[in-house]
Amino acid sequence: MEAPIYVTTSVVRLPAGPAPDYDSGVGDLLRQVLEIQKEQLTVLKAQAAAQDGAARWRAFLTRWQGDFPDVGTACKQVLPVIERAYLQLVQELTDKLRDEGGGLDNEFVLGEFLDRYGTRLGQLGTVLSQLGPLADAAPPPAQASG
C-alpha cells in the first residue's frame, strides 16, 4: 500500500506600508568599514616591518655607521670568498662520500669524517649566516658622477 502524499502551500505576505529607509545607515556603516580596513592595513604594515630581517640589519649598520663605516661594504666584498670556501668544502665532502659509497657505517670512520669536515663546515656555515645578512643590508656602492 502506498503512503498518501500531502501537498501544502503557504503564502508569505509582506507588511503594507512604506519601505524602510536603508540609505541613512549604509553610509555610516561603509565609513566604519573603511576605518577598520585602514586600521588593519596599518597593523599589517607594522607586522611586515617587524618581520623584515633586512630592515633590522640596515638599522643595525646605520646605528654603528660612525664607529664602523665600511663594515657592510666589506662584508659584501668578502662574502663571495667565504661562499666559495664553503662550497669547495661541500664539494670535497660529497665527492668523498660518493667515491666511498657513503661508508659511514662504523664509529671510527664516522668520527674521522666528522673531525675532518664537521667543524669546518659548521663554522663556515655560521660565518656565512652572519655575513650574508650584513652584506645584503649594506648600502649599494656610491656611483661616481660623471
N, C-alpha and C positions, 0 to 999 in steps of 0.2 A: 504494500500500500504506500502510495506517495504522500509525502508531507505537504500540507497546504502551504501556499505561498501568499504572504501578506504584503501588500504594497501600500505604503503611506507616503504622503507628500505633505510638506509643510511650506508655508509661505512666510517669509520674513518681511515685515513692513518697516520702513524707516519712519522715524517720527516726523511729523509735519512741522514746518517752521523754517526759519532762516538757517542757512548753512553756517556752521561755526567759522569764526574768523581766525584762520591759522596764520595769516600773514604777520600778525602782531608779534608772535613769539618766535617765528622762524628766523628772523633777522638776528635777534638776541642769541638764539641758540647757535647759529652759524658763527657769530663773533666769538662766543665761548669756545667753540670747537677750534677755531683758528688760533686763539690764545693758547690753548692747551697744546696744539701742534707746534707752536713756536717754542713753548717751554720744553717739549720733548726734543726738538731739534737742538736746543741749547745744551741739554743734558747729554745727548748723543755726541755732540761735538766735543764736550768736555771729556767724555769717556774715551773717545778716539785719541784725543791729545794725551791723555794719561797713559794710554797703552802704546803710544808711539815711542819705541825704543830709540830710534834715530834722533828724535827731538830731545830726549833726555841726554843723549851723548853730545849733541850740539850745545845744549845748555851747559853741560859739564866743561866742554872745551872753551866755551865763551867765558865761563866763570874764572877759569885759570889762564886766560889768554895773556895776562900781564906777566905771570911767572914762567909760563911755558908757551911762548908764542908760536913755535913751529912744530909742536908735537903732533898735531893732526896731520900736517903735511908730511912729516917724517914717517908716520905710520902708513900713510898712503904709498910712500916711496918704497918702504921695506916689505910691505905685505906680499908682493909677488915673490920675494926671495924666500920668505917663510912658507908660502904656499908651495913653491917648487920643492923645497926640502921635505915638506910633509908628503907630497905626492911621490917623491923619489923613495921615501921610506915605505909608503904603502905599496908601491910597485915592487920593491925588493921583497917585502913580506909576502905579497901574493904570489910572486914568482917562486919563492922558496916553498911555499905550501903547495903550489901546483906541481912543481918538479918532484917533490917528495910524496905526492899523493895525499897530502893532508895528514901525515903521520904524527899526530899529537896524542897518541893513544897511551903513552906511559908518563909517569910523573917526571922522570928525568928529562925527557925530550920536551915536555910542556914547560918545565922550569927553565930550560935553556932558551927556548923560544921566547918566553916572557921576559927573561933577563936581557935578551938581545933586542927585542922590539917593543915590548910593553911600555917601559918607562919613557923611552924616547918618543914613541907615538903619542902617548898620553900628554907628555909635556908640550910637544909641538902643537897638538890639538888645542891645548889650553891657551898657548900663546896666540894661535890663530883666532880663537874665540874672543880674546881680549883686544887684539889689534884690529880685527875686522870691523867692529862697530865704530871704533875711533877713526879708522880710515874712511869709512862711509860718511861719518858725520863731519869730517874735515871740510872746510870751505873749498870751493874749486880754486885752482890757482888763478891769481890775478893775471889778466891778459894785458899785454903791453899795448898801449895806444899807439896807433901808427898812422 
